[in-house]
Structure formats: structure tokens, C-alpha cells
Amino acid sequence: MLSADEALARLVAGNERFQRGKARFPTGRKEILAGLAKKQAPYATIVGCSDSRVPPELVFDAGLGELFIVRVAGNVIAPEVMGTLQYAAANLHTPLFIVLGHEGCGAVQAALARKYHGARERRRIELLLDRIEPGLQDLPAGLTGEARVTAAVEANVRWAMRQLLETPEGQARMKEGILKLVGAVYELKTGRVRLID
């Protein structure tokens, strides 16, 4: 099994291939499918947005069975997402967890519109925004337009990471030194995945 650092290096290399237009196309070769039918052994777990322009398998140029992916609008951490991530850690033993936001996230923009302009959405979308807005509390004052959205997307990624790190399981795995949590933002115009602190 790969270490967390090796898994991250593999994802970075895959994203570089994707940006250069040199991605490998995952195939459905019978021997690959036969092995995957028996068990899965992904080397990374990714929480990403549902946005159709940001499929992690493609942007990281990963093959079948390499990534365990949870996608939900705004890459929010809800109880069901947390349960899925706990499964990945406890049963699949993926060493690397990534929270992957993206430029111009519509869910984050909706949360900003609600926060700053009192905009309202349909009831279930409001529930989603309830999970994003706490992470937007400390945005720098005076930001507007695209700068505000960019800061909010990064803040939302950090908020998701904080929620994961505050769980007893997250704290225990981090202390063991076998789990790495990384935040990242996908750049729509370039295809680059930018790691954030």
C-alpha cells in the first residue's frame, strides 16, 4: 500500500498529465475488472463537489479502483459524508484524504449571496448552505466579486478539513501518523489542482 505522501505524489503527477493533455484513459480490461470485482483498494479518498466539470478520476488521471470519491454540492461535510469517510478510513485504510473545492463553486456563491444579501433558496438547498456558511465567518473584510468567491472557496475547503480533524477518529488517525489530510482547489480554466495550506 502507498504511503500518504506517495499517494499525493501520484495524484499531483496525474493532474500534471491531465493539464498537458497526456492523460491515460482508464480502460475496462478484463484482468483489471476481475481484480476489482474481488475487492477495492483505493489509495486516496476525495471529498469533492458535484460540479460536472470537476470529476476527480479525470482531473487526477486515475484508473478504476484507485480513488474512493464522495461528491456533494459544495463539498460539504454532512453526517452521511462523515459516515462514508469513516468507512474509507476504517475499512479501506486509504492513507490520504483530500477535500477538493473548485473555482466559482455555485454552492459557495449561493452561501455568499445568503450571507451578504439575504438571498434565499429552496428548502433543501438552504440545508446545504447551512453547512457551508459557518466556514465563511472569517472572510477578510472588503473583498468583493471574484476575490470574495476565491477566498470563500478556500475557506470552505478549510472548514471541511477542520470538521474532519475535530472528530475523535480524525484526531486518532492523525496522531497515529498514518493519515494525511490535504485541501485543494481545482482551477476551472487551467485544469490545475492547487494544494492549499
Helices and strands as residue ranges (DSSP letters): H 4-20, H 30-38, E 44-48, H 56-59, E 67-71, G 73-75, H 79-87, I 88-92, E 96-102, H 106-117, H 123-132, G 133-136, H 145-165, H 168-176, E 180-186, E 193-196
